[in-house]
């Protein structure tokens, strides 16, 4: 067989593709695997940094660093934190979307997670997806250590924000909180240091159009969801409260421009439900479970205003 033909057949066809195509291929891989391609050859050495710079979507999943056969889980977590630190420090290019999924704790939140979030916000992120799980903390002094960075509450670039699952949110009282361009807010089992602050968060997003709240029961958790949804511009709301028994005393919607409502809740010990959206509402899906504490005639009276 011709030696020239053998050489051409054994060559690396993928490496000859344009950098734009290689960037796209790398972006479809788990970020740890994409980074590991840097050792393949000189051609691949700089592709991962170029991919991070060009794709504008930086995503970190701790699950990529934890394997069933890994003896020490903490080693995987340490490797994950070191990898995120290293990747974010390599360049200062703008980020459009930042995704972070991991488990966290008080000791590492301020030193690592908070800095990653701050880094993304300083680089103009518009779509922020934070899905990290925090252990339940009952002591207020520890909760204060887990506050999100101040820039989080004053971002002028955030358009879409996703928080979950099991994040505790509080705000520095000295911060003038406002997210002026936020249009979509998704909360997955997020609880708040101050109960009243949960309703305040929604009101401080003046152009909000889409609100999604999914809140599941967590043992020993003291916060059970929003009592008041108040916003003049929001058009779509989806709320799912999943508790064995709800202890909320009231639920009110002051949303005069609401077009779509999807609401699931368990009714128990409720004094009243009130709604201001009948003139604008086009479609509604209600799944309301009657608990034994609420007598039938009370249930009917709660919704007279609807």
KEKE-3310 file (N, C-alpha, C; in steps of 0.2 Angstrom, whole numbers, plus 5000, padded with zeros to 4 digits):
npx = (5004:5002:5013:5011:4997:4994:4998:4989:4977:4979:4979:4973:4957:4948:4955:4958:4948:4939:4942:4931:4921:4927:4926:4913:4910:4917:4910:4899:4902:4905:4912:4924:4928:4930:4940:4951:4955:4965:4978:4979:4986:4997:4989:4976:4979:4976:4963:4953:4953:4950:4937:4930:4931:4924:4912:4903:4895:4897:4898:4897:4897:4897:4895:4902:4914:4913:4913:4906:4915:4925:4934:4936:4925:4927:4939:4935:4927:4936:4944:4935:4932:4945:4946:4936:4940:4953:4948:4940:4949:4957:4954:4946:4935:4918:4903:4889:4880:4879:4881:4880:4881:4881:4885:4886:4893:4894:4908:4915:4907:4909:4922:4924:4912:4904:4913:4914:4902:4902:4912:4906:4895:4902:4907:4896:4886:4870:4861:4859:4861:4860:4862:4864:4865:4862:4867:4854:4853:4851:4855:4857:4868:4877:4869:4871:4883:4882:4877:4873:4884:4885:4884:4876:4863:4861:4863:4864:4863:4857:4845:4838:4836:4839:4837:4841:4844:4838:4844:4848:4843:4848:4850:4861:4857:4861:4862:4855:4844:4840:4835:4835:4833:4828:4819:4814:4811:4816:4813:4818:4814:4819:4824:4822:4832:4825:4808:4799:4806:4806:4794:4798:4808:4802:4795:4805:4810:4807:4803:4799:4792:4790:4787:4792:4789:4794:4792:4797:4794:4804:4812:4811:4812:4809:4802:4789:4785:4779:4768:4762:4760:4765:4765:4765:4767:4770:4767:4766:4764:4769:4766:4771:4768:4773:4769:4767:4757:4751:4755:4752:4743:4737:4735:4739:4736:4742:4741:4739:4741:4742:4742:4743:4741:4747:4744:4748:4743:4742:4728:4726:4721:4719:4716:4711:4710:4715:4713:4719:4717:4708:4703:4713:4717:4720:4722:4721:4727:4722:4726:4721:4723:4713:4715:4713:4711:4703:4687:4673:4664:4672:4682:4675:4672:4684:4688:4679:4682:4689)
npy = (4994:5011:5022:5036:5036:5028:5037:5048:5042:5039:5051:5065:5069:5077:5088:5096:5103:5119:5132:5138:5127:5118:5124:5124:5110:5108:5115:5108:5097:5091:5103:5099:5089:5095:5104:5094:5091:5099:5093:5085:5089:5101:5109:5108:5114:5127:5128:5126:5138:5147:5143:5146:5160:5163:5157:5163:5157:5151:5137:5127:5112:5103:5089:5084:5081:5072:5055:5039:5029:5036:5038:5048:5061:5074:5077:5078:5089:5099:5099:5103:5116:5122:5121:5129:5142:5143:5143:5154:5164:5165:5173:5189:5191:5196:5189:5181:5171:5162:5148:5138:5124:5116:5108:5117:5125:5134:5137:5138:5146:5160:5162:5156:5153:5165:5173:5169:5171:5185:5188:5184:5193:5205:5205:5207:5198:5192:5182:5172:5158:5150:5136:5130:5120:5123:5119:5117:5131:5137:5147:5164:5172:5164:5163:5176:5176:5170:5178:5184:5192:5210:5216:5208:5212:5224:5223:5229:5222:5210:5200:5188:5177:5163:5154:5142:5125:5126:5138:5151:5167:5184:5201:5215:5227:5240:5242:5248:5241:5235:5228:5233:5229:5216:5203:5189:5178:5165:5154:5141:5132:5142:5151:5165:5176:5187:5187:5196:5201:5193:5196:5209:5207:5204:5216:5225:5223:5231:5229:5216:5202:5188:5176:5162:5151:5138:5129:5117:5107:5108:5100:5107:5120:5137:5146:5148:5152:5164:5177:5187:5192:5205:5215:5227:5224:5211:5197:5183:5170:5156:5146:5134:5126:5115:5107:5096:5101:5117:5132:5145:5160:5169:5173:5183:5191:5204:5209:5217:5216:5203:5189:5175:5161:5149:5139:5130:5123:5120:5121:5127:5132:5145:5162:5171:5173:5183:5192:5202:5202:5200:5207:5206:5193:5178:5165:5151:5139:5130:5121:5116:5110:5104:5105:5096:5105:5116:5120:5116:5127:5137:5137:5140:5153:5159:5162:5171:5183:5180)
npz = (5000:4997:5004:5007:5006:5018:5028:5026:5030:5043:5049:5059:5057:5063:5070:5059:5056:5055:5068:5073:5072:5080:5092:5094:5095:5107:5116:5118:5126:5143:5154:5160:5153:5141:5144:5146:5133:5130:5131:5121:5109:5101:5093:5099:5111:5114:5112:5121:5130:5120:5117:5129:5129:5117:5116:5126:5135:5151:5160:5174:5182:5196:5197:5187:5192:5202:5205:5206:5210:5217:5231:5240:5243:5246:5239:5226:5226:5230:5219:5209:5214:5212:5198:5193:5199:5192:5178:5177:5180:5169:5158:5154:5147:5141:5148:5143:5148:5163:5171:5186:5195:5210:5226:5242:5256:5272:5275:5263:5254:5254:5251:5239:5230:5231:5225:5212:5207:5208:5199:5187:5186:5186:5173:5165:5164:5157:5159:5172:5181:5195:5203:5217:5231:5248:5265:5278:5288:5304:5312:5314:5313:5305:5293:5289:5284:5272:5262:5246:5234:5235:5222:5215:5219:5212:5199:5182:5171:5171:5164:5164:5178:5188:5202:5214:5221:5236:5241:5252:5254:5257:5260:5260:5271:5268:5255:5240:5233:5217:5202:5187:5173:5173:5167:5168:5181:5191:5204:5214:5227:5236:5250:5262:5272:5279:5281:5275:5265:5254:5247:5244:5235:5222:5219:5217:5204:5191:5177:5176:5169:5169:5181:5190:5203:5212:5226:5238:5252:5266:5279:5296:5291:5291:5282:5271:5259:5247:5252:5246:5230:5221:5208:5194:5181:5178:5167:5166:5177:5187:5200:5212:5226:5237:5251:5265:5274:5273:5282:5279:5281:5272:5255:5241:5226:5217:5203:5190:5176:5173:5162:5161:5172:5183:5196:5210:5225:5243:5253:5269:5285:5280:5280:5270:5252:5239:5223:5210:5195:5185:5174:5165:5163:5153:5152:5164:5176:5189:5203:5217:5233:5245:5262:5278:5289:5284:5282:5271:5268:5271:5262:5251:5253:5253:5240:5235:5230:5218)
capx = (5000:5006:5015:5007:4990:4993:4999:4983:4972:4980:4979:4967:4953:4944:4959:4959:4942:4940:4942:4924:4918:4930:4924:4906:4911:4919:4905:4894:4905:4905:4917:4930:4931:4932:4947:4956:4957:4971:4984:4980:4991:4998:4983:4971:4981:4973:4956:4948:4953:4947:4930:4927:4931:4920:4905:4900:4891:4902:4894:4901:4893:4901:4894:4907:4920:4912:4912:4904:4921:4929:4934:4935:4921:4930:4944:4932:4924:4942:4946:4930:4933:4951:4945:4932:4945:4957:4945:4938:4955:4961:4952:4941:4930:4911:4900:4882:4876:4884:4878:4884:4877:4885:4884:4890:4893:4896:4915:4917:4903:4912:4929:4924:4905:4903:4918:4913:4896:4904:4916:4901:4891:4906:4908:4890:4881:4863:4857:4862:4858:4863:4858:4868:4862:4866:4864:4849:4856:4846:4858:4857:4875:4879:4866:4873:4889:4880:4873:4875:4888:4881:4883:4870:4856:4861:4865:4861:4863:4853:4838:4835:4839:4837:4840:4839:4839:4840:4848:4845:4844:4847:4852:4864:4852:4864:4862:4849:4842:4835:4837:4831:4831:4827:4812:4812:4814:4814:4815:4817:4815:4823:4821:4825:4833:4819:4802:4796:4811:4804:4790:4801:4812:4798:4794:4811:4811:4802:4801:4798:4787:4789:4789:4791:4791:4793:4794:4796:4794:4811:4811:4814:4813:4804:4799:4784:4783:4777:4761:4759:4763:4763:4769:4761:4769:4771:4762:4765:4766:4768:4768:4769:4769:4772:4770:4762:4752:4753:4753:4751:4737:4734:4739:4736:4739:4740:4745:4733:4742:4743:4739:4744:4742:4747:4745:4746:4744:4738:4724:4725:4721:4720:4711:4708:4714:4713:4717:4718:4720:4702:4702:4718:4719:4718:4722:4723:4727:4722:4726:4721:4721:4709:4717:4707:4709:4699:4680:4671:4661:4677:4685:4671:4672:4691:4688:4673:4685:4691)
capy = (5000:5017:5025:5042:5035:5026:5043:5052:5038:5039:5057:5067:5073:5082:5093:5100:5107:5126:5133:5139:5121:5114:5128:5122:5104:5108:5118:5102:5093:5093:5107:5096:5085:5100:5106:5089:5090:5103:5089:5080:5091:5108:5112:5108:5117:5134:5128:5127:5145:5151:5142:5150:5167:5165:5155:5168:5154:5148:5132:5123:5107:5099:5082:5082:5080:5067:5049:5034:5026:5041:5036:5054:5066:5081:5078:5080:5096:5103:5099:5107:5123:5124:5121:5135:5147:5143:5145:5161:5169:5165:5179:5194:5192:5196:5182:5182:5166:5159:5142:5135:5119:5112:5108:5122:5126:5141:5138:5139:5150:5167:5161:5153:5153:5172:5177:5167:5175:5192:5188:5184:5199:5211:5204:5209:5192:5194:5176:5169:5151:5147:5130:5126:5117:5125:5115:5121:5135:5140:5152:5170:5174:5160:5165:5182:5174:5167:5183:5185:5198:5216:5218:5204:5216:5230:5222:5233:5218:5204:5199:5181:5175:5157:5153:5136:5123:5127:5144:5156:5174:5190:5207:5220:5233:5247:5241:5251:5235:5236:5224:5237:5226:5209:5201:5183:5176:5158:5152:5134:5131:5148:5154:5171:5178:5190:5185:5202:5203:5189:5200:5215:5206:5204:5223:5228:5221:5235:5227:5209:5199:5181:5174:5155:5149:5131:5128:5111:5106:5106:5099:5112:5126:5141:5150:5143:5154:5171:5178:5192:5193:5212:5218:5230:5223:5204:5194:5176:5167:5149:5145:5127:5126:5108:5105:5092:5105:5124:5136:5152:5163:5173:5173:5188:5193:5211:5209:5219:5214:5196:5185:5167:5159:5141:5139:5124:5125:5116:5126:5125:5138:5151:5167:5174:5173:5189:5193:5208:5201:5197:5211:5204:5186:5175:5157:5150:5132:5130:5115:5118:5104:5106:5101:5095:5110:5121:5117:5117:5133:5142:5136:5144:5160:5162:5164:5175:5189:5178)
capz = (5000:4996:5011:5007:5008:5024:5032:5026:5033:5050:5052:5064:5053:5067:5071:5053:5055:5057:5075:5075:5072:5086:5098:5095:5098:5114:5120:5119:5130:5149:5154:5162:5147:5136:5146:5146:5127:5129:5132:5115:5104:5101:5090:5104:5118:5116:5110:5127:5132:5115:5117:5134:5127:5111:5117:5130:5140:5155:5164:5179:5185:5201:5196:5182:5196:5207:5202:5211:5212:5220:5238:5245:5240:5247:5234:5220:5227:5230:5212:5206:5215:5209:5191:5192:5200:5186:5172:5177:5180:5163:5154:5157:5141:5143:5149:5142:5152:5168:5175:5191:5199:5215:5233:5245:5263:5274:5275:5256:5250:5254:5248:5232:5226:5230:5221:5205:5205:5207:5193:5181:5186:5184:5166:5161:5162:5157:5160:5178:5183:5201:5206:5222:5237:5254:5271:5282:5293:5308:5316:5310:5311:5299:5287:5286:5280:5265:5258:5239:5234:5234:5215:5213:5220:5209:5192:5177:5165:5172:5161:5167:5184:5190:5209:5217:5225:5243:5242:5257:5251:5261:5257:5264:5272:5266:5247:5236:5229:5211:5195:5182:5167:5174:5164:5170:5188:5192:5211:5215:5234:5239:5256:5264:5279:5282:5277:5271:5260:5249:5243:5242:5229:5216:5218:5215:5197:5188:5171:5177:5165:5170:5187:5192:5210:5214:5233:5241:5259:5269:5287:5300:5287:5294:5277:5267:5252:5246:5254:5242:5223:5219:5202:5189:5174:5176:5163:5167:5184:5188:5207:5214:5233:5239:5258:5268:5277:5273:5287:5277:5283:5267:5248:5237:5219:5215:5196:5185:5169:5172:5156:5162:5179:5184:5203:5214:5233:5248:5257:5276:5290:5276:5281:5263:5245:5235:5217:5205:5188:5181:5168:5160:5163:5147:5154:5171:5178:5196:5207:5224:5237:5252:5268:5283:5293:5281:5281:5264:5267:5272:5256:5246:5254:5252:5233:5232:5226:5212)
cpx = (5004:5007:5011:5000:4989:4994:4993:4978:4973:4980:4973:4963:4949:4949:4960:4953:4943:4939:4935:4920:4920:4927:4917:4906:4912:4914:4899:4896:4905:4912:4924:4933:4933:4939:4952:4958:4964:4978:4984:4985:4992:4992:4977:4973:4977:4966:4951:4948:4949:4939:4927:4926:4926:4913:4900:4895:4896:4897:4899:4896:4898:4901:4899:4914:4919:4910:4910:4910:4926:4929:4933:4931:4924:4935:4941:4929:4930:4944:4941:4931:4940:4950:4941:4937:4950:4954:4943:4943:4959:4960:4946:4936:4923:4908:4892:4878:4881:4879:4882:4879:4882:4882:4888:4889:4895:4903:4918:4913:4906:4918:4929:4917:4904:4907:4917:4907:4897:4908:4911:4898:4896:4908:4902:4886:4874:4858:4861:4858:4862:4859:4863:4864:4866:4863:4859:4853:4851:4849:4859:4864:4878:4876:4869:4880:4888:4876:4877:4879:4883:4880:4877:4863:4856:4863:4861:4861:4859:4846:4835:4839:4835:4841:4837:4845:4841:4844:4844:4848:4843:4851:4855:4859:4855:4864:4855:4847:4838:4839:4833:4829:4829:4819:4810:4815:4811:4817:4813:4819:4820:4820:4825:4826:4828:4813:4799:4800:4809:4799:4793:4805:4809:4797:4799:4814:4806:4799:4800:4792:4785:4791:4787:4794:4789:4796:4792:4797:4801:4810:4814:4815:4807:4800:4795:4782:4780:4769:4758:4763:4761:4767:4764:4762:4769:4765:4761:4768:4764:4771:4766:4772:4768:4774:4765:4756:4755:4751:4752:4744:4734:4738:4735:4740:4737:4744:4740:4734:4744:4739:4738:4745:4742:4749:4743:4748:4740:4735:4724:4726:4722:4714:4707:4713:4711:4717:4714:4721:4714:4701:4707:4719:4716:4717:4724:4722:4728:4722:4727:4719:4719:4712:4712:4706:4704:4692:4678:4668:4666:4681:4682:4672:4679:4691:4683:4676:4688:4686)
cpy = (5006:5021:5032:5041:5032:5032:5047:5048:5038:5046:5059:5071:5078:5089:5098:5104:5114:5127:5134:5132:5117:5118:5125:5115:5104:5110:5113:5097:5095:5097:5104:5092:5089:5102:5101:5088:5094:5099:5084:5082:5098:5112:5113:5112:5123:5134:5129:5134:5149:5150:5145:5157:5168:5163:5159:5164:5149:5143:5128:5118:5103:5092:5080:5079:5075:5061:5044:5030:5030:5040:5043:5059:5073:5082:5081:5087:5101:5104:5104:5115:5126:5125:5128:5142:5148:5146:5152:5166:5169:5171:5183:5195:5192:5190:5184:5177:5163:5154:5139:5130:5115:5112:5113:5122:5133:5142:5140:5144:5157:5167:5160:5155:5161:5175:5175:5171:5182:5193:5188:5190:5205:5210:5204:5203:5195:5188:5172:5164:5149:5142:5126:5125:5119:5121:5120:5124:5138:5146:5158:5172:5170:5162:5171:5181:5172:5172:5183:5191:5204:5218:5214:5208:5222:5230:5226:5229:5212:5204:5193:5179:5168:5155:5146:5131:5123:5133:5148:5163:5179:5195:5212:5226:5240:5247:5244:5246:5236:5232:5227:5234:5218:5207:5194:5181:5169:5156:5145:5133:5136:5151:5160:5172:5182:5189:5190:5203:5199:5193:5206:5213:5207:5212:5227:5226:5225:5233:5219:5207:5192:5179:5166:5154:5142:5130:5122:5111:5104:5105:5104:5119:5131:5146:5146:5147:5162:5172:5183:5193:5200:5214:5221:5227:5215:5201:5186:5174:5160:5148:5138:5127:5118:5106:5100:5096:5112:5128:5144:5154:5167:5172:5178:5190:5200:5212:5210:5218:5207:5192:5178:5166:5152:5141:5133:5125:5120:5121:5123:5131:5145:5156:5170:5173:5179:5190:5199:5206:5199:5201:5209:5197:5182:5167:5156:5142:5132:5123:5116:5113:5106:5102:5101:5100:5116:5118:5120:5124:5139:5142:5140:5151:5163:5165:5168:5181:5187:5178)
cpz = (5000:5003:5012:5009:5015:5029:5032:5030:5041:5053:5056:5060:5057:5068:5065:5052:5058:5065:5077:5076:5078:5092:5099:5097:5105:5118:5121:5124:5137:5150:5156:5157:5142:5138:5145:5138:5125:5129:5125:5110:5105:5098:5095:5111:5119:5114:5115:5129:5127:5115:5123:5132:5121:5112:5121:5135:5144:5160:5168:5182:5190:5200:5191:5186:5201:5204:5207:5214:5216:5227:5242:5241:5240:5241:5228:5220:5227:5223:5208:5207:5212:5202:5190:5193:5194:5180:5172:5177:5174:5158:5157:5151:5144:5143:5148:5147:5157:5172:5180:5195:5203:5222:5237:5252:5265:5274:5268:5252:5249:5250:5241:5228:5226:5225:5213:5203:5204:5201:5187:5181:5184:5176:5162:5160:5162:5159:5166:5181:5189:5204:5211:5228:5243:5260:5274:5287:5297:5312:5312:5308:5306:5293:5284:5282:5273:5261:5251:5239:5232:5227:5212:5214:5216:5202:5187:5171:5165:5169:5163:5173:5187:5197:5211:5218:5232:5245:5247:5254:5256:5258:5262:5265:5269:5258:5245:5231:5223:5205:5190:5176:5167:5172:5167:5176:5189:5199:5212:5223:5237:5245:5258:5271:5282:5277:5273:5265:5253:5244:5240:5235:5223:5214:5215:5208:5193:5181:5170:5173:5166:5177:5188:5199:5211:5221:5236:5248:5261:5276:5290:5297:5289:5288:5273:5261:5253:5248:5250:5235:5221:5214:5197:5182:5173:5172:5164:5174:5185:5195:5209:5221:5235:5246:5260:5271:5277:5279:5285:5279:5277:5260:5244:5231:5217:5208:5191:5178:5168:5166:5158:5169:5180:5191:5206:5221:5237:5253:5264:5281:5286:5278:5275:5258:5242:5229:5213:5199:5183:5175:5163:5159:5157:5149:5161:5172:5186:5199:5214:5229:5244:5257:5273:5288:5291:5279:5274:5263:5267:5265:5251:5247:5253:5245:5230:5228:5219:5207)
residu = (UNK:UNK:UNK:UNK:UNK:UNK:UNK:UNK:UNK:UNK:UNK:UNK:UNK:UNK:UNK:UNK:UNK:UNK:UNK:UNK:UNK:UNK:UNK:UNK:UNK:UNK:UNK:UNK:UNK:UNK:UNK:UNK:UNK:UNK:UNK:UNK:UNK:UNK:UNK:UNK:UNK:UNK:UNK:UNK:UNK:UNK:UNK:UNK:UNK:UNK:UNK:UNK:UNK:UNK:UNK:UNK:UNK:UNK:UNK:UNK:UNK:UNK:UNK:UNK:UNK:UNK:UNK:UNK:UNK:UNK:UNK:UNK:UNK:UNK:UNK:UNK:UNK:UNK:UNK:UNK:UNK:UNK:UNK:UNK:UNK:UNK:UNK:UNK:UNK:UNK:UNK:UNK:UNK:UNK:UNK:UNK:UNK:UNK:UNK:UNK:UNK:UNK:UNK:UNK:UNK:UNK:UNK:UNK:UNK:UNK:UNK:UNK:UNK:UNK:UNK:UNK:UNK:UNK:UNK:UNK:UNK:UNK:UNK:UNK:UNK:UNK:UNK:UNK:UNK:UNK:UNK:UNK:UNK:UNK:UNK:UNK:UNK:UNK:UNK:UNK:UNK:UNK:UNK:UNK:UNK:UNK:UNK:UNK:UNK:UNK:UNK:UNK:UNK:UNK:UNK:UNK:UNK:UNK:UNK:UNK:UNK:UNK:UNK:UNK:UNK:UNK:UNK:UNK:UNK:UNK:UNK:UNK:UNK:UNK:UNK:UNK:UNK:UNK:UNK:UNK:UNK:UNK:UNK:UNK:UNK:UNK:UNK:UNK:UNK:UNK:UNK:UNK:UNK:UNK:UNK:UNK:UNK:UNK:UNK:UNK:UNK:UNK:UNK:UNK:UNK:UNK:UNK:UNK:UNK:UNK:UNK:UNK:UNK:UNK:UNK:UNK:UNK:UNK:UNK:UNK:UNK:UNK:UNK:UNK:UNK:UNK:UNK:UNK:UNK:UNK:UNK:UNK:UNK:UNK:UNK:UNK:UNK:UNK:UNK:UNK:UNK:UNK:UNK:UNK:UNK:UNK:UNK:UNK:UNK:UNK:UNK:UNK:UNK:UNK:UNK:UNK:UNK:UNK:UNK:UNK:UNK:UNK:UNK:UNK:UNK:UNK:UNK:UNK:UNK:UNK:UNK:UNK:UNK:UNK:UNK:UNK:UNK:UNK:UNK:UNK:UNK:UNK:UNK:UNK:UNK:UNK:UNK:UNK:UNK:UNK:UNK:UNK:UNK:UNK:UNK:UNK:UNK:UNK:UNK:UNK:UNK:UNK:UNK:UNK:UNK:UNK)
# end
